[in-house]
């Protein structure tokens, strides 16, 4: 699972570099998130701008990441494409996570 | 001009087609893209295609993970897709274990009004299927599971 990470102050920005988070990569995604957020600051921003498809396993892996980071660190999601946002809306997970249309929007709200 | 020899062509509907895959997680992506490629002539919009891909991903993942949970042996799973006036009719046939209690899960919405630490990480699959698909029917036929469902996409304008 390819992700890239950038640290800006207490913000850790993880960008998924693949177009799917599905059952085939859900475990690898969880592992990559744990590794890439090890020792991170209080705010983790997951940039999903490149992701065009997510299934319930991928959604579960994002929830697992949120639980892994809690309670000291917060996970917010940015750059949701229409098909990804739809899965969050259908499952009402859009009420659990802070969602931002773009990474810049997330960065503007969560200052370093 | 000769007369088209199938009802589907007469009505301007996509002729039925099949997609098969092995009961491996790694085969699901390829099957989904083959299915969407087969639906290419319908020029589904992004949301319709997303509905097909999501519902079928959930159904196939469930089969691979649960119906074949105890099997190592490779077996084929078959998807048949037929367009009718009320949408796409999909049938998935596998030879894995039967559904518990012989029926599909109810697919209730998960309770997410809980603390972060108690947030459910699973159980969304059947909820999504029940939410997006119509006329869901499961039958155990001999040693096979048959799951039928309809997706109200590519609705045929006439009739």
Contacts between the chains, C-beta under 8 A, distances in Angstrom:
chain1	res1	chain2	res2	distance
A	20	B	29	7.3
A	22	B	28	7.6
A	22	B	29	7.0
A	22	B	57	6.4
A	22	B	61	7.9
A	23	B	25	6.0
A	23	B	28	6.8
A	23	B	57	7.4
A	23	B	61	4.5
A	23	B	64	7.9
A	23	B	65	7.4
A	24	B	25	5.6
A	24	B	26	6.3
A	24	B	28	6.7
A	24	B	29	6.1
A	53	B	50	7.8
A	53	B	53	6.4
A	53	B	54	7.9
A	53	B	57	7.9
A	55	B	54	6.4
A	55	B	57	4.6
A	55	B	58	6.2
A	55	B	61	6.6
A	55	B	125	7.5
A	56	B	58	5.9
A	56	B	61	7.7
A	56	B	122	7.2
A	56	B	123	8.0
A	56	B	124	3.8
A	56	B	125	4.2
A	56	B	127	8.0
A	56	B	128	6.1
A	57	B	61	6.4
A	57	B	125	7.8
A	59	B	124	5.8
A	60	B	120	8.0
A	60	B	121	4.1
A	60	B	122	5.1
A	60	B	124	7.0
A	61	B	121	7.7
A	63	B	119	5.3
A	63	B	120	7.2
A	63	B	121	4.8
A	64	B	121	5.0
A	66	B	116	6.3
A	66	B	119	7.0
A	67	B	116	6.0
A	67	B	117	5.9
A	67	B	119	6.2
A	67	B	121	7.5
A	70	B	116	4.5
A	70	B	117	6.2
A	71	B	116	7.1
A	71	B	117	7.6
A	82	B	46	6.4
A	82	B	47	7.4
A	82	B	50	7.7
A	83	B	46	7.0
A	83	B	47	8.0
A	83	B	50	4.4
A	83	B	54	7.7
A	86	B	47	7.4
A	86	B	50	6.5
A	87	B	54	6.9
A	87	B	128	7.4
A	90	B	127	8.0
A	90	B	128	6.2
A	90	B	131	5.9
A	90	B	132	7.6
A	91	B	109	7.6
A	91	B	110	7.1
A	91	B	112	7.9
A	91	B	124	5.1
A	91	B	127	6.8
A	91	B	128	7.1
A	92	B	109	6.8
A	92	B	112	5.7
A	93	B	112	6.8
A	95	B	112	7.0
A	96	B	112	5.6
A	96	B	116	7.9
A	96	B	119	6.5
